[in-house]
Structures are given as C-alpha cells and as structure tokens.
Amino acid sequence: MSDPSPNEASKQGAPRSLVRLAVRLVGPVLLVVVLLRVRDTQKAWDALLSASLLPLGLAFLLNAGVCWLKMLRTGVLLAARGYEYPRKRAWLSFLATIYVGLFTPGRVGDVLRAQYFRHDLGMPYSEGVAVVVVDRLCDLYVLVAFVAIGVARWSSVVVGDLALFTWGGVLLTALGPLVLFVPSFAQTAMRAVYKKMPGDPTGEGFDRFLVALRAQRPRHLASSVLLTILAFGVNYLQGYLIAQSLHLDLAVYDVVCLLAVASLLGLLPISVSGLGVRELFFSVVFPALGHPADTGVIYGLVVFLVIYVGVAAMGFVGWHLAPPPFGDKPSVPGRTS
C-alpha cells in the first residue's frame, strides 16, 4: 500500500486540528457563560474603576521577579550539565519562550527553549529537553504541594465525586512523571515512542535524554526547588496585592489556595492560560469566603490581566530582542567543563 499523499495527509489532519481548537475554546466559552451570569454588571464595573493603582502596579512589576527566579533556576540546571548561559541572553530567550507558551497549545514554548540551548550553547536537543523537563517538574511538584493545601482548604466546597476526582488528579499529576525515573519501563516503552520522532530512527537520543535527566544532583535539585518556591511565593504575593487593590478582605492563606488550584486548572488543555476555568472556580469558591460570586469573576479577570497578560507583554519584548533561532547554525558550545 502506498503512502498517503501530502494532500490526503493534510485532509486527515484537518479534523484533528479542528477538534484541538474546539477543546481549546472550552475555557473562553465558560468565561462568556460566567460573565452572562453576572447579576450586577454596574457594580462589577465600579469595582474595577475603584481599584487602587499602587498595589496593582506593584503586582505587575513583580512579574519580572517571578521570571527572573525561574530563569536563575534554569541556569542552575544547565550548570549541572556543565553549561553557562550568559544572563542577558538567558533572560531574553526565557521571556520569548514564555510568550510562545502562553499563546500556543501543548508545550511549544518548552520545545523552543531546547532550540535556544542548542543554538546558544551547542547543547544537543536530548540534553536540552532533559533540562526543560526537570525545570517543569520543579514547577509541577511545588504546585502540587500548594494545590493539596488548597483542596484541603476548600473541602467544604469540593465534596463528593468532585473531591474524589480532584484528589485523584493531584495524585496522578504527582506520580505520572516519575515513570521517567524507572529504568526498565522508561527505556523499553519510551524508546519505542522516541523512535517514531524524526531524525532519530535508532532511539539513541532518548538514551541520552534519560542520562541527562537523571544526572541532576541533589544539591542542584534542592537549589532549583528553593527558587521555585520563591517564585511561587512572589506569584501569591501578586495575588494578595491584586486583592488589596480591589479592596477585598482576603487572607494570604486564602489567596495562596485560590491561585494554586487555579494554576492547576490552567494546565488543562481547554483554555488559554486557564481563562474561563479560573473565573468559574473563583465564582464557586468566593461565596465560601463571604464574597459574591461576581466578585470572584472580577478577581479572576484582574489576575489574568495583571499576571498572564503582563508576562505576555514582557515576553513580546523578549521575542523581538531575541527572536527564535530557527534555521541558524549552533553557536560556539557554552560548556564550562
């Protein structure tokens, strides 16, 4: 049987693309539904207009702190592999990949980071992807710890089957990535997947990926986790400042729980940066905090504008100052040892 022509392949891929797009739009549709359910739009609009600009501006500026801490974390993981990334270039490339990641499905931004590593440091793709994976695992496991606290906090709201589903999701999220560290399973099952990728029919690249993934030492991982906790802490401080700007009486503990669960929901591939899903969750939880559901929707939208759109604006600048090096030849390798 002959291989399908490019036109036939494109026709087969079109329905899949439409399905992915439809799934991606679930979040925005939820946002429209939530906004239509806002009972007092004038009150909501007045709450936005009366927001204090000083804490709102400070929350916006703290985006740079969050990104800087995560950029430093990547530097620690690269140093463990013997690479030194110049700070300015590392900063701009990190912002550019965040910009791509916020507006594209899947993990396109993470793949782009491996491309930057290859071009700027001469780092093989397999090693670069391994660094990105460890980087993401730090985010994931620190987030899961905060989410567990958040789910426990909202135990009065998250009950029954919903509680079972939520805790099951937390457990699977925590245990799923660990299979990469089980040699027998990873090297047999995952190598078969890696062979299907273009450019490496032997699957040897995946072997290098596993070696690089497991090469991180406890001191590097400890430093990375500490930087991750600090980054999340700054993020939650932003959420508290946003609450203060809207004159909401929210405790720091409540803000941490709100944003942690919202971040986990934002990982679902049904919206852009959790838009819609986050606001729906806040509208359900805010009555338990003594605030109207409409206030939760407004808070969620301001969080999206200040944090996510704010980071996207920074990423837009990084994208233009350090555009992705597609098609460029790798620079001189940046190994320090």
Secondary structure, DSSP 8 states (H G I E B T S, - for coil): -----HHHHHHHHHHHHHHHHHHHTHHHHHHHHHHHT-S-HHHHHHHHHT--HHHHHHHHHHHHHHHHHHHHHHHHHHHHTTB---HHHHHHHHHHHHHHHHHSSTTHHHHHHHHHHHHHH---HHHHHHHHHHHHHHHHHHHHHHHHHHHHHTTTTS-HHHHHHHHHHHHHHHHGGGGGG-HHHIIIIIHHHHHTSTT-TT-HHHHHHHHHHTT--HHHHHHHHHHHHHHHHHHHHHHHHHHHHTT----HHHHHHHHHHHHHHHTSTTSSTTTTHHHHHHHHHGGGGTS-HHHHHHHHHHHIIIIIIHHHHHHHHHHHHS---TT----S--B--
